[in-house]
Amino acid sequence: MFCFSSTDIEQVIKNSLKKSILSTGNNKLKSSIFVSSVAELLFNSYRDSRENHSLRVIGYDEESGKRKSGESLLDITIAKTKIITDPGNKQSSASISYQLIWAAESEANTSLPAFTADFGKLLCTKSTHYLYLNGLDQIKEESREAYMIRRLTIARQLLHEAGLEYNRFFYAFWPSPNKNHSKNKSFWDMHHKDDLLNMVRVFEL
């Protein structure tokens, strides 16, 4: 199994961002494509033992441009699995997830209520690895930097108070495809692709 670093997570996010930027469809679909790609790239690290791991993530249909169901407890979960059998019927068997190794939430909305709704799910979930993907839509760089500092301060405080045990907790920022209300247009449409990629930041808490 591959051991991720902050640099690895940053590359996963950038590769997923490239894919979603090139996609067509509304902003909600672009967010789904982004999250689905992040999930697949994380899951690829378990390709040598996929039969013992499961991935749950919301998907999308490229032809129809519609989202597909797939997520379970969170936006992304990767779990260890095993086969169990019915003691009364040895021919009956099924795979069950028994330990989360990745728990991830992504939120394109930059508001505090949106943050608390999704970050709170991670605080209530037991996993060995966590990833929170926080959208950015601030036009000025100094505003983005100040926003990131505020969110990281809150996240660290919440993790400390919750006493959450984990191996790695990654907190990442990515440019949101949502509409910037002051400009009445998608944040992505306001920036060059390279500038969007350069906005990606990853911190380990």
KOLMI-242338 format. One record per residue (C-alpha): residue in one letter; x, y, z. Coordinates in steps of 0.5 Angstrom, whole numbers, plus 2048, in hexadecimal, padded with zeros to 3 digits. Layout:
% residues N
+---------+-----+-----+-----+
: residuo :  xx :  yy :  zz :
+---------+-----+-----+-----+
:       A :   X :   Y :   Z :
...
+---------+-----+-----+-----+
END
This chain:
% residues 205
+---------+-----+-----+-----+
: residuo :  xx :  yy :  zz :
+---------+-----+-----+-----+
:       M : 800 : 800 : 800 :
:       F : 803 : 807 : 7FE :
:       C : 804 : 80C : 804 :
:       F : 801 : 813 : 802 :
:       S : 805 : 819 : 803 :
:       S : 802 : 820 : 803 :
:       T : 806 : 821 : 7FC :
:       D : 802 : 81A : 7FA :
:       I : 7FB : 81D : 7FC :
:       E : 7FD : 824 : 7F8 :
:       Q : 7FE : 820 : 7F2 :
:       V : 7F8 : 81C : 7F2 :
:       I : 7F4 : 822 : 7F3 :
:       K : 7F7 : 826 : 7ED :
:       N : 7F6 : 820 : 7E9 :
:       S : 7EF : 81F : 7EB :
:       L : 7EE : 827 : 7EA :
:       K : 7F1 : 826 : 7E3 :
:       K : 7EC : 821 : 7E1 :
:       S : 7E6 : 825 : 7E4 :
:       I : 7E8 : 82B : 7E0 :
:       L : 7E8 : 828 : 7DA :
:       S : 7E1 : 825 : 7DB :
:       T : 7DB : 828 : 7D8 :
:       G : 7D4 : 829 : 7DD :
:       N : 7D2 : 82D : 7E2 :
:       N : 7D6 : 82F : 7E9 :
:       K : 7D3 : 829 : 7ED :
:       L : 7D5 : 824 : 7E8 :
:       K : 7DC : 827 : 7E7 :
:       S : 7DD : 826 : 7EF :
:       S : 7DA : 81F : 7EE :
:       I : 7E0 : 81E : 7E9 :
:       F : 7E5 : 821 : 7ED :
:       V : 7E3 : 81D : 7F3 :
:       S : 7E2 : 816 : 7EF :
:       S : 7E9 : 817 : 7EC :
:       V : 7EC : 818 : 7F3 :
:       A : 7E9 : 812 : 7F6 :
:       E : 7EB : 80E : 7F0 :
:       L : 7F3 : 810 : 7F0 :
:       L : 7F3 : 80F : 7F8 :
:       F : 7F0 : 808 : 7F7 :
:       N : 7F5 : 806 : 7F1 :
:       S : 7FA : 806 : 7F7 :
:       Y : 7F7 : 7FF : 7F9 :
:       R : 7F7 : 7FC : 7F2 :
:       D : 7FB : 7F6 : 7F4 :
:       S : 7F5 : 7F4 : 7F9 :
:       R : 7EF : 7F7 : 7F7 :
:       E : 7EB : 7F1 : 7F8 :
:       N : 7EC : 7F3 : 800 :
:       H : 7EA : 7FA : 7FF :
:       S : 7E4 : 7FE : 7FD :
:       L : 7E3 : 805 : 7FA :
:       R : 7DC : 809 : 7FB :
:       V : 7DC : 80F : 7F8 :
:       I : 7D7 : 813 : 7F4 :
:       G : 7D7 : 812 : 7ED :
:       Y : 7D5 : 815 : 7E6 :
:       D : 7D3 : 813 : 7DF :
:       E : 7D7 : 817 : 7DA :
:       E : 7D2 : 816 : 7D4 :
:       S : 7CC : 818 : 7D8 :
:       G : 7D0 : 81D : 7DC :
:       K : 7CC : 81B : 7E3 :
:       R : 7CF : 819 : 7E9 :
:       K : 7CE : 812 : 7EC :
:       S : 7CD : 80F : 7F3 :
:       G : 7D3 : 80C : 7F6 :
:       E : 7D5 : 80F : 7FC :
:       S : 7D3 : 80C : 803 :
:       L : 7D5 : 80F : 809 :
:       L : 7D9 : 815 : 806 :
:       D : 7DB : 818 : 800 :
:       I : 7E1 : 813 : 7FF :
:       T : 7E2 : 80C : 803 :
:       I : 7E7 : 807 : 802 :
:       A : 7E7 : 801 : 807 :
:       K : 7EA : 7FA : 808 :
:       T : 7E5 : 7F5 : 806 :
:       K : 7E5 : 7ED : 808 :
:       I : 7E0 : 7E7 : 806 :
:       I : 7DB : 7E5 : 80B :
:       T : 7D7 : 7DE : 80A :
:       D : 7D0 : 7DC : 80D :
:       P : 7D2 : 7D7 : 812 :
:       G : 7CB : 7D3 : 810 :
:       N : 7CD : 7D4 : 809 :
:       K : 7D4 : 7D3 : 807 :
:       Q : 7D2 : 7D5 : 7FF :
:       S : 7D0 : 7DC : 802 :
:       S : 7D5 : 7E1 : 802 :
:       A : 7D6 : 7E9 : 802 :
:       S : 7DB : 7EE : 802 :
:       I : 7DB : 7F3 : 808 :
:       S : 7DF : 7F9 : 80A :
:       Y : 7E2 : 7F9 : 811 :
:       Q : 7E7 : 7FE : 811 :
:       L : 7E7 : 805 : 80E :
:       I : 7EE : 807 : 80C :
:       W : 7EC : 80E : 808 :
:       A : 7E6 : 812 : 80A :
:       A : 7E6 : 818 : 806 :
:       E : 7E1 : 81E : 805 :
:       S : 7E1 : 824 : 7FF :
:       E : 7DD : 82A : 800 :
:       A : 7DE : 82F : 7FA :
:       N : 7DA : 834 : 7FE :
:       T : 7DE : 839 : 802 :
:       S : 7D9 : 83B : 808 :
:       L : 7DA : 839 : 80F :
:       P : 7D3 : 835 : 80F :
:       A : 7D6 : 831 : 809 :
:       F : 7DC : 82F : 80D :
:       T : 7D9 : 82D : 813 :
:       A : 7D4 : 829 : 810 :
:       D : 7D9 : 825 : 80C :
:       F : 7DF : 825 : 811 :
:       G : 7DB : 823 : 817 :
:       K : 7DA : 81C : 813 :
:       L : 7E1 : 81B : 813 :
:       L : 7E1 : 81D : 81B :
:       C : 7DC : 817 : 81C :
:       T : 7DF : 812 : 817 :
:       K : 7E5 : 80D : 819 :
:       S : 7EA : 80C : 814 :
:       T : 7F2 : 80C : 813 :
:       H : 7F2 : 811 : 80E :
:       Y : 7EE : 817 : 80D :
:       L : 7EE : 81C : 807 :
:       Y : 7EA : 823 : 807 :
:       L : 7E9 : 827 : 801 :
:       N : 7E7 : 82E : 802 :
:       G : 7E5 : 832 : 7FC :
:       L : 7E8 : 839 : 7FB :
:       D : 7E5 : 83F : 7F7 :
:       Q : 7E8 : 845 : 7FA :
:       I : 7EA : 84A : 7F4 :
:       K : 7F0 : 84D : 7F8 :
:       E : 7F6 : 849 : 7FA :
:       E : 7F7 : 84C : 800 :
:       S : 7EF : 84A : 802 :
:       R : 7F1 : 843 : 800 :
:       E : 7F7 : 843 : 804 :
:       A : 7F3 : 846 : 80A :
:       Y : 7ED : 841 : 809 :
:       M : 7F2 : 83B : 809 :
:       I : 7F5 : 83D : 810 :
:       R : 7EE : 83E : 813 :
:       R : 7EB : 837 : 811 :
:       L : 7F2 : 834 : 813 :
:       T : 7F1 : 837 : 81A :
:       I : 7EA : 834 : 81A :
:       A : 7EC : 82D : 818 :
:       R : 7F2 : 82D : 81D :
:       Q : 7EE : 82F : 822 :
:       L : 7E8 : 82A : 821 :
:       L : 7ED : 824 : 820 :
:       H : 7F0 : 826 : 827 :
:       E : 7E9 : 826 : 82A :
:       A : 7E7 : 820 : 827 :
:       G : 7ED : 81C : 829 :
:       L : 7EC : 818 : 822 :
:       E : 7F1 : 813 : 821 :
:       Y : 7F4 : 812 : 81A :
:       N : 7FB : 810 : 816 :
:       R : 7FA : 816 : 811 :
:       F : 7F5 : 81C : 811 :
:       F : 7F6 : 820 : 80A :
:       Y : 7F3 : 827 : 80A :
:       A : 7F3 : 829 : 802 :
:       F : 7F0 : 830 : 7FF :
:       W : 7EE : 830 : 7F8 :
:       P : 7EB : 835 : 7F3 :
:       S : 7E3 : 834 : 7F3 :
:       P : 7DF : 834 : 7EC :
:       N : 7D9 : 837 : 7F0 :
:       K : 7D7 : 83E : 7EE :
:       N : 7DA : 844 : 7F1 :
:       H : 7D4 : 848 : 7F3 :
:       S : 7D8 : 84F : 7F2 :
:       K : 7DA : 84E : 7EB :
:       N : 7D4 : 849 : 7E9 :
:       K : 7D8 : 844 : 7E6 :
:       S : 7DC : 83E : 7E7 :
:       F : 7E2 : 83E : 7EB :
:       W : 7E6 : 83A : 7E6 :
:       D : 7E4 : 83E : 7E0 :
:       M : 7E7 : 844 : 7E4 :
:       H : 7EE : 841 : 7E4 :
:       H : 7F3 : 83D : 7DF :
:       K : 7F4 : 836 : 7E0 :
:       D : 7FB : 836 : 7E3 :
:       D : 7F9 : 83C : 7E8 :
:       L : 7F3 : 837 : 7EA :
:       L : 7F8 : 831 : 7EB :
:       N : 7FD : 836 : 7EF :
:       M : 7F7 : 837 : 7F4 :
:       V : 7F7 : 830 : 7F7 :
:       R : 7FA : 830 : 7FE :
:       V : 7FB : 82A : 802 :
:       F : 7FC : 82A : 80A :
:       E : 7FD : 824 : 80E :
:       L : 7FA : 825 : 815 :
+---------+-----+-----+-----+
END
